[in-house]
Amino acid sequence: MDTLLIKKADIAKVLGMQSCIDAVEEAFRLYGQKKVQMPIMGYMSFDNYNGDMRSMSAYIPDFPIAGTKASTVHPDNPNRQMPTLMATIILIDPSNGFPLAIIDGTYITSMRTGAAGGVAVKYLANEKIDTIGFIGAGAQARSLLDAMFVVRPKIKNVKVYDIREPRAQEFEKYCREKYNVEVQLEGRIADAVTGCQIVNTSTASRQPLFDKTVVSPGTHFNAIGADAEGKQELSPSILRDAVLVIDDWLEASHTGEINVPVHMGELKREDINADLGEIVTGQKKGRQSEDDITVFDSAGLAFQDIVTAWKVYNLILKNEEIKSQLHKINFAE
Ligand SMILES: NC(=O)c1ccc[n+]([C@@H]2O[C@H](COP(=O)([O-])OP(=O)(O)OC[C@H]3O[C@@H](n4cnc5c(N)ncnc54)[C@H](O)[C@@H]3O)[C@@H](O)[C@H]2O)c1
């Protein structure tokens, strides 16, 4: 039996954002119904290299599929012309343990991260969205942008701020060419927040990026960047007053947007309104009024990776042309 080796170009040929959002939404639904096994993420810090590594596993019996992802985050990598985040996924047949595929996890991580932001917007943001903002214009920002246009296709304006201006310019080009909308490059973070109905933050920041006073009523935040202890993008005062939705308490309180305020005693478990699975399954309510501020804290969960990789694997099995050209490896040889 062969294990498939699936690279980014193959994934890009079969996986669109709409189908990724559908898969990730279904996985959040199953998680909300307690039908997913997911041990807490393993984490190691490469202190000398300003980097880290995580190992993340999940088992979704309904499909049935299991798998694990090894991923690294090195915020200095853009200076080396390398991605900040790199990852590899092994997809496992839970019935016999066979490794079905080894899949590029870098692209899947971006897709599933954008998709989770899309699911959060679908359930938590206001319906009428004209203007969206981005703080941080890297890899995750692009997939978040794609997801925003799937769930709120009538967006007219995009504002962006990045501490590295060339990155904001590349994002602007991508956005204009793909969606033909107005893009404003902002010189100050606050200007990329005020007046937006959705704001996506995806930086490696370790301190709040802006103050509550610049937030317009009704804004939905996707807080994506914090995925390790000590990382933080939003001010605790925004989190405390918002309808606060996390992806998972154990992961979010260790590594997500809430990790710093929870450890500082500035935020308590009672301040969390729901997790996204509870919102998707209708067990809990999100936004109550047009003026509510809503926040989705995405620490990033293993089942998002596994469900996305499973989707890709199945799409590739159905595509004879791509399947026949794939590299395969027989580990038993
Ligand atoms: N929650 C999740 O599921 C998830 C998934 C993937 C990545 N992440 C995290 O998201 C963050 C971004 O990942 P990426 O792959 O897009 O990285 P990236 O390096 O491609 O992009 C990050 C961008 O943020 C900019 N930036 C850094 N500090 C900033 C600041 N203070 N203000 C404005 N811009 C700033 C950088 O210049 C860069 O362009 C990382 O912290 C990563 O660990 C989270």
The ligand as an SDF file (V2000), in Angstrom:
LIG
                    3D

 44 48  0  0  0  0  0  0  0  0999 V2000
   -4.6000   31.1440   15.3440 N   0  0  0  0  0  0  0  0  0  0  0  0
   -4.1960   30.3710   14.3760 C   0  0  0  0  0  0  0  0  0  0  0  0
   -4.8480   29.3870   14.0300 O   0  0  0  0  0  0  0  0  0  0  0  0
   -2.9360   30.7200   13.6470 C   0  0  0  0  0  0  0  0  0  0  0  0
   -2.6010   30.0150   12.4870 C   0  0  0  0  0  0  0  0  0  0  0  0
   -1.4680   30.3760   11.7990 C   0  0  0  0  0  0  0  0  0  0  0  0
   -0.6600   31.3990   12.2710 C   0  0  0  0  0  0  0  0  0  0  0  0
   -0.9820   32.0250   13.4300 N   0  0  0  0  0  0  0  0  0  0  0  0
   -0.1450   33.1170   13.9410 C   0  0  0  0  0  0  0  0  0  0  0  0
   -0.5270   34.2620   13.2010 O   0  0  0  0  0  0  0  0  0  0  0  0
    0.6010   35.1610   13.1410 C   0  0  0  0  0  0  0  0  0  0  0  0
    0.8390   35.5460   11.6930 C   0  0  0  0  0  0  0  0  0  0  0  0
    1.1790   34.3970   10.9440 O   0  0  0  0  0  0  0  0  0  0  0  0
    1.5530   34.5430    9.3950 P   0  0  0  0  0  0  0  0  0  0  0  0
    1.8200   33.1710    8.9050 O   0  0  0  0  0  0  0  0  0  0  0  0
    0.5620   35.3970    8.7120 O   0  0  0  0  0  0  0  0  0  0  0  0
    2.9270   35.3420    9.5270 O   0  0  0  0  0  0  0  0  0  0  0  0
    3.5740   36.3630    8.4800 P   0  0  0  0  0  0  0  0  0  0  0  0
    4.9630   36.6240    8.9430 O   0  0  0  0  0  0  0  0  0  0  0  0
    3.3640   35.8640    7.0990 O   0  0  0  0  0  0  0  0  0  0  0  0
    2.6840   37.6890    8.6670 O   0  0  0  0  0  0  0  0  0  0  0  0
    2.6740   38.4270    9.8510 C   0  0  0  0  0  0  0  0  0  0  0  0
    2.6990   39.8830    9.4640 C   0  0  0  0  0  0  0  0  0  0  0  0
    2.4860   40.6750   10.6400 O   0  0  0  0  0  0  0  0  0  0  0  0
    3.3400   41.8290   10.5450 C   0  0  0  0  0  0  0  0  0  0  0  0
    3.5190   42.3700   11.8880 N   0  0  0  0  0  0  0  0  0  0  0  0
    4.2740   41.9000   12.8910 C   0  0  0  0  0  0  0  0  0  0  0  0
    4.1450   42.6730   13.9810 N   0  0  0  0  0  0  0  0  0  0  0  0
    3.2610   43.6530   13.6540 C   0  0  0  0  0  0  0  0  0  0  0  0
    2.7050   44.7490   14.3530 C   0  0  0  0  0  0  0  0  0  0  0  0
    3.0310   45.0070   15.6010 N   0  0  0  0  0  0  0  0  0  0  0  0
    1.8330   45.5410   13.7030 N   0  0  0  0  0  0  0  0  0  0  0  0
    1.4970   45.2990   12.4080 C   0  0  0  0  0  0  0  0  0  0  0  0
    2.0080   44.2790   11.6950 N   0  0  0  0  0  0  0  0  0  0  0  0
    2.8720   43.4640   12.3180 C   0  0  0  0  0  0  0  0  0  0  0  0
    4.5930   41.3030    9.8930 C   0  0  0  0  0  0  0  0  0  0  0  0
    5.3290   42.3440    9.3010 O   0  0  0  0  0  0  0  0  0  0  0  0
    4.0500   40.3220    8.8680 C   0  0  0  0  0  0  0  0  0  0  0  0
    3.8210   40.9050    7.6110 O   0  0  0  0  0  0  0  0  0  0  0  0
    1.7620   34.4280   13.8040 C   0  0  0  0  0  0  0  0  0  0  0  0
    1.8500   34.8340   15.1470 O   0  0  0  0  0  0  0  0  0  0  0  0
    1.3490   32.9620   13.7460 C   0  0  0  0  0  0  0  0  0  0  0  0
    1.9540   32.2130   14.7630 O   0  0  0  0  0  0  0  0  0  0  0  0
   -2.1140   31.7210   14.1060 C   0  0  0  0  0  0  0  0  0  0  0  0
  1  2  1  0
  2  3  2  0
  2  4  1  0
  4  5  1  0
  4 44  2  0
  5  6  2  0
  6  7  1  0
  7  8  2  0
  8  9  1  0
  8 44  1  0
  9 10  1  0
  9 42  1  0
 10 11  1  0
 11 12  1  0
 11 40  1  0
 12 13  1  0
 13 14  1  0
 14 15  2  0
 14 16  1  0
 14 17  1  0
 17 18  1  0
 18 19  2  0
 18 20  1  0
 18 21  1  0
 21 22  1  0
 22 23  1  0
 23 24  1  0
 23 38  1  0
 24 25  1  0
 25 26  1  0
 25 36  1  0
 26 27  1  0
 26 35  1  0
 27 28  2  0
 28 29  1  0
 29 30  1  0
 29 35  2  0
 30 31  1  0
 30 32  2  0
 32 33  1  0
 33 34  2  0
 34 35  1  0
 36 37  1  0
 36 38  1  0
 38 39  1  0
 40 41  1  0
 40 42  1  0
 42 43  1  0
M  CHG  2   8   1  16  -1
M  END
$$$$
